[in-house]
Amino acid sequence: MQLFLIRHGETVDNVANLYAGVRDSALTNHGVLQAERLGQYFANRHLHFTHLFSSDLQRAYKTAEAIHIAQLKNKPTSTDPKLQVKPLEILREQDFGFYEGKPFYARPSGSRKSGKDSHREEHVNQPGFQDVEAKESMATRADTFIHEQLLPLICGREEFTVAVVSHGIILNYLWRSLLKLFAKRTVSIAPGLAVGGASASTPLEYLGGWSNTGYLELDIQPVLSRAEPAVSESDNKPNLEQEESVDPDLLPPLPELRMVIKAVNGKDHLAGLKRTRGVSSGKHDEGQKKIDGFFKKSKVG
């Protein structure tokens, strides 16, 4: 199974430095180009996506659509006609509550707390204040998605190629939830791939952030080496027929599978992409001309 955890393209609120969690911020013109570049890059790699999941917020959904469209253009006959982007509310970004649509708060001078945390302490008891979504809530959402949507595909006998397009913070929780399913000895980093910046001891749980349309690429395959026997008996393997009430945290690792990290915050598709002053940062209008032809003169004759 090939799995890609992808962040959406640049949005209007990204450019304006506004908190946008559940707020449905639109892609900028530059963000649309990023998404189109990503879709074409995957198509050029001859990736054939069998499943496309996304947050139901437009910035993620339209990024996933760009991947789908590029695949249809490049391999229209081999693409499953039933394949559609599957939008899910559970893949939304952290809900910033009171801070939705508000500017980032600067860190107070001499304080170790973030500007948002300091502001929260001052206003949390005021009427109408809605707090930020708790970490526990995001972890539960991530576990639920992994358990209900990805685990059946991971444990299936077919070879799937899956894209999950979501948001920067919740993607970190999805990755940590997925990582919990694997025994440590079955997770490795592709040769030559730098992970964790300057620190070679950075835990795999903290691979780093996602740039706009950056992706985490994972290859999940059966353990073929007889020198690495499964550490659990067959009756300890995940039971996909468990009731939905079962806590995903109780699922045991998948000792019969190995996972290779092949790209962290992959951005090769953005090479050479430049912003167009006065145009790139604006909200994308689907009715306008393509950006790449915006300044081209009409041919005469």
C-alpha positions as CSV (number, residue, x, y, z in Angstrom):
1,M,0.0,0.0,0.0
2,Q,1.2,3.5,-0.9
3,L,-0.1,6.1,1.4
4,F,0.2,9.9,1.1
5,L,-0.8,12.3,3.9
6,I,-1.1,15.7,2.2
7,R,-1.8,19.2,3.4
8,H,-4.0,21.5,1.3
9,G,-2.9,24.3,-0.9
10,E,-2.3,27.9,0.2
11,T,-5.4,29.8,1.4
12,V,-6.5,33.3,1.8
13,D,-6.3,33.0,5.6
14,N,-2.8,31.6,5.3
15,V,-1.7,34.7,3.5
16,A,-3.5,37.0,5.9
17,N,-2.0,35.1,9.0
18,L,-5.5,34.4,10.4
19,Y,-6.5,31.3,12.4
20,A,-8.5,29.0,10.1
21,G,-9.5,25.7,11.6
22,V,-13.1,24.8,10.8
23,R,-13.4,28.2,9.1
24,D,-13.8,27.4,5.4
25,S,-11.0,29.5,4.0
26,A,-10.7,29.5,0.2
27,L,-7.6,28.6,-1.9
28,T,-5.6,31.5,-3.3
29,N,-4.7,31.5,-7.0
30,H,-1.3,30.3,-5.9
31,G,-2.8,27.6,-3.8
32,V,-4.7,26.3,-6.9
33,L,-1.5,26.2,-8.9
34,Q,0.2,24.3,-6.0
35,A,-2.6,21.7,-6.1
36,E,-2.5,21.4,-9.8
37,R,1.3,21.0,-9.7
38,L,0.9,18.2,-7.1
39,G,-1.7,16.4,-9.2
40,Q,0.4,16.5,-12.3
41,Y,3.5,15.4,-10.3
42,F,1.7,12.3,-9.0
43,A,0.4,11.6,-12.5
44,N,3.9,11.9,-14.0
45,R,5.1,9.4,-11.4
46,H,2.4,7.0,-12.7
47,L,0.7,6.8,-9.4
48,H,-2.8,5.3,-9.7
49,F,-4.8,6.4,-6.7
50,T,-7.5,3.9,-5.7
51,H,-8.8,6.0,-2.7
52,L,-9.0,9.8,-2.2
53,F,-10.0,11.0,1.3
54,S,-10.2,14.7,2.2
55,S,-11.5,17.0,4.9
56,D,-14.9,18.4,3.9
57,L,-13.5,22.0,4.0
58,Q,-13.0,23.4,0.5
59,R,-9.3,24.0,0.7
60,A,-8.6,20.3,1.3
61,Y,-11.4,19.0,-1.0
62,K,-10.3,21.1,-4.0
63,T,-6.7,20.1,-3.5
64,A,-7.8,16.4,-3.6
65,E,-9.9,17.2,-6.6
66,A,-6.9,18.5,-8.4
67,I,-5.2,15.1,-7.8
68,H,-8.2,13.3,-9.1
69,I,-8.5,15.5,-12.2
70,A,-4.9,15.0,-13.1
71,Q,-5.3,11.3,-12.9
72,L,-8.3,11.3,-15.1
73,K,-6.5,13.4,-17.7
74,N,-3.5,11.2,-17.8
75,K,-5.1,7.7,-17.4
76,P,-8.8,8.1,-18.3
77,T,-9.3,4.5,-19.3
78,S,-7.5,2.9,-16.3
79,T,-9.1,5.1,-13.7
80,D,-12.0,3.5,-11.8
81,P,-15.1,5.5,-13.0
82,K,-16.5,5.2,-9.5
83,L,-13.5,6.8,-7.9
84,Q,-14.5,10.1,-6.2
85,V,-13.0,12.3,-3.5
86,K,-14.5,11.2,-0.2
87,P,-15.0,14.3,2.0
88,L,-15.1,13.7,5.8
89,E,-15.8,16.1,8.6
90,I,-13.6,14.0,10.9
91,L,-10.6,15.2,8.9
92,R,-11.1,18.9,9.6
93,E,-8.5,21.0,11.2
94,Q,-8.4,21.8,14.9
95,D,-11.3,24.0,15.8
96,F,-9.8,27.3,17.0
97,G,-13.0,28.4,18.6
98,F,-12.9,32.1,19.6
99,Y,-9.8,32.6,17.5
100,E,-11.3,31.5,14.2
101,G,-10.7,34.2,11.6
102,K,-8.7,36.3,14.0
103,P,-5.0,37.3,13.5
104,F,-2.1,35.4,15.1
105,Y,-1.3,36.9,18.5
106,A,2.3,37.8,19.0
107,R,4.2,36.2,21.9
108,P,4.3,38.6,24.9
109,S,7.7,40.0,25.7
110,G,9.6,37.9,28.3
111,S,6.9,35.1,28.3
112,R,7.3,31.5,27.4
113,K,3.6,31.3,26.6
114,S,2.3,31.8,23.1
115,G,0.3,34.9,22.4
116,K,-2.8,32.8,21.9
117,D,-2.3,31.1,25.3
118,S,-1.8,34.4,27.1
119,H,-4.8,35.9,25.4
120,R,-6.8,32.8,26.4
121,E,-6.0,33.2,30.0
122,E,-7.3,36.8,29.9
123,H,-10.6,36.0,28.1
124,V,-11.5,32.3,28.9
125,N,-14.0,33.3,31.6
126,Q,-15.8,35.9,29.5
127,P,-19.3,35.2,28.3
128,G,-19.4,33.7,24.8
129,F,-15.8,32.6,24.8
130,Q,-15.4,29.3,22.9
131,D,-12.2,27.4,23.7
132,V,-9.9,25.8,21.2
133,E,-10.5,22.1,20.5
134,A,-8.6,19.9,22.9
135,K,-5.7,17.7,21.9
136,E,-7.6,14.7,23.2
137,S,-10.5,15.4,20.8
138,M,-8.1,15.6,17.8
139,A,-6.4,12.4,18.8
140,T,-9.8,10.6,19.0
141,R,-10.8,11.9,15.6
142,A,-7.5,10.7,14.1
143,D,-7.8,7.3,15.8
144,T,-11.3,6.9,14.5
145,F,-10.3,7.7,10.9
146,I,-7.4,5.3,11.0
147,H,-9.5,2.6,12.5
148,E,-12.6,3.0,10.3
149,Q,-11.1,4.0,6.9
150,L,-7.4,3.1,6.6
151,L,-7.0,-0.1,8.7
152,P,-9.3,-2.2,6.5
153,L,-7.3,-1.1,3.4
154,I,-3.9,-1.7,5.2
155,C,-5.0,-5.2,6.2
156,G,-6.5,-6.0,2.8
157,R,-5.0,-8.3,0.3
158,E,-5.1,-5.8,-2.6
159,E,-2.5,-3.2,-3.5
160,F,-4.0,0.2,-2.8
161,T,-2.7,3.7,-3.4
162,V,-4.3,6.2,-1.0
163,A,-4.2,9.9,-0.6
164,V,-5.5,11.7,2.5
165,V,-5.7,15.5,2.1
166,S,-6.2,17.4,5.3
167,H,-4.7,20.1,7.5
168,G,-1.4,20.8,9.2
169,I,-2.2,20.1,12.8
170,I,-4.6,17.2,12.4
171,L,-2.1,15.5,10.0
172,N,0.3,15.2,12.8
173,Y,-2.3,13.4,14.9
174,L,-3.1,11.1,11.9
175,W,0.5,10.2,11.6
176,R,1.0,9.4,15.3
177,S,-2.2,7.4,15.3
178,L,-1.0,5.4,12.3
179,L,2.5,4.9,13.8
180,K,1.0,3.3,16.9
181,L,-0.2,0.3,14.7
182,F,3.3,-0.7,13.9
183,A,6.0,-2.4,15.9
184,K,9.1,-0.1,16.2
185,R,11.3,-2.6,14.4
186,T,9.0,-2.6,11.4
187,V,9.3,1.2,10.7
188,S,12.2,2.5,8.7
189,I,13.4,5.6,6.8
190,A,14.3,5.3,3.1
191,P,18.1,5.6,2.5
192,G,19.2,9.1,2.0
193,L,16.1,10.7,3.5
194,A,16.8,13.3,6.1
195,V,14.3,13.3,9.0
196,G,14.2,15.6,12.0
197,G,16.5,18.4,10.8
198,A,19.8,18.7,12.7
199,S,18.8,16.2,15.4
200,A,19.3,12.6,14.3
201,S,17.5,11.4,17.5
202,T,14.2,13.1,16.7
203,P,11.4,10.6,17.5
204,L,9.4,9.4,14.5
205,E,6.3,10.8,16.2
206,Y,7.6,14.3,15.4
207,L,8.7,14.3,11.8
208,G,8.0,18.0,11.3
209,G,5.3,20.2,9.8
210,W,3.6,20.2,6.4
211,S,4.0,23.0,3.9
212,N,1.1,23.9,1.7
213,T,0.6,20.7,-0.6
214,G,3.6,19.1,1.2
215,Y,3.1,15.3,1.7
216,L,4.3,12.5,3.8
217,E,4.9,9.4,1.6
218,L,4.7,6.0,3.2
219,D,5.1,2.5,1.7
220,I,3.4,-0.3,3.7
221,Q,4.2,-3.8,2.8
222,P,4.2,-7.3,4.3
223,V,7.3,-8.4,6.2
224,L,8.9,-10.9,3.8
225,S,12.0,-11.8,5.8
226,R,11.8,-15.0,7.8
227,A,14.3,-13.6,10.1
228,E,11.7,-11.2,11.4
229,P,8.8,-13.4,12.6
230,A,5.6,-11.9,13.9
231,V,5.7,-11.1,17.6
232,S,2.0,-11.7,18.2
233,E,-0.2,-14.7,17.7
234,S,-2.9,-14.6,15.0
235,D,-5.6,-14.1,17.6
236,N,-3.9,-10.8,18.6
237,K,-4.2,-9.3,15.1
238,P,-6.7,-6.4,14.7
239,N,-10.2,-7.7,14.4
240,L,-11.9,-5.5,11.7
241,E,-15.3,-6.8,12.8
242,Q,-15.0,-5.3,16.3
243,E,-17.8,-3.0,17.4
244,E,-17.3,0.7,16.8
245,S,-17.2,1.2,20.5
246,V,-13.8,-0.5,20.8
247,D,-11.1,2.1,21.7
248,P,-8.6,2.3,18.7
249,D,-5.9,2.9,21.3
250,L,-6.3,-0.8,22.3
251,L,-5.5,-2.1,18.8
252,P,-2.2,-4.0,18.8
253,P,0.6,-3.3,16.4
254,L,0.7,-4.9,13.0
255,P,3.8,-7.1,13.3
256,E,3.3,-8.7,9.9
257,L,3.6,-5.4,8.1
258,R,6.5,-3.0,7.6
259,M,6.4,0.7,6.9
260,V,9.0,2.7,5.0
261,I,9.0,6.6,5.2
262,K,9.9,7.7,1.7
263,A,9.3,11.5,1.8
264,V,8.7,14.0,4.6
265,N,7.1,17.3,3.6
266,G,7.6,16.4,-0.1
267,K,7.7,19.5,-2.2
268,D,9.4,18.5,-5.5
269,H,6.3,19.4,-7.4
270,L,6.7,23.1,-6.3
271,A,10.2,23.5,-7.9
272,G,10.2,26.6,-10.1
273,L,6.7,27.8,-9.1
274,K,6.8,31.5,-8.5
275,R,4.2,33.9,-7.2
276,T,2.7,36.5,-9.5
277,R,2.6,39.9,-7.8
278,G,-1.0,41.2,-7.3
279,V,-2.6,37.9,-8.5
280,S,-1.2,34.9,-6.6
281,S,-2.5,35.9,-3.1
282,G,-6.0,36.6,-4.1
283,K,-9.0,34.3,-3.6
284,H,-9.3,31.9,-6.6
285,D,-12.2,32.6,-8.8
286,E,-13.1,29.4,-10.8
287,G,-14.6,31.6,-13.5
288,Q,-11.5,33.5,-14.3
289,K,-8.8,32.7,-16.9
290,K,-6.1,30.3,-16.1
291,I,-3.3,32.1,-14.2
292,D,-0.6,30.7,-16.6
293,G,-2.4,32.6,-19.4
294,F,-3.4,35.6,-17.5
295,F,-0.7,37.9,-18.9
296,K,-0.3,36.3,-22.3
297,K,-1.3,38.4,-25.3
298,S,-3.9,37.0,-27.7
299,K,-2.4,35.7,-30.9
300,V,-3.3,37.7,-34.0
301,G,-4.3,35.8,-37.2
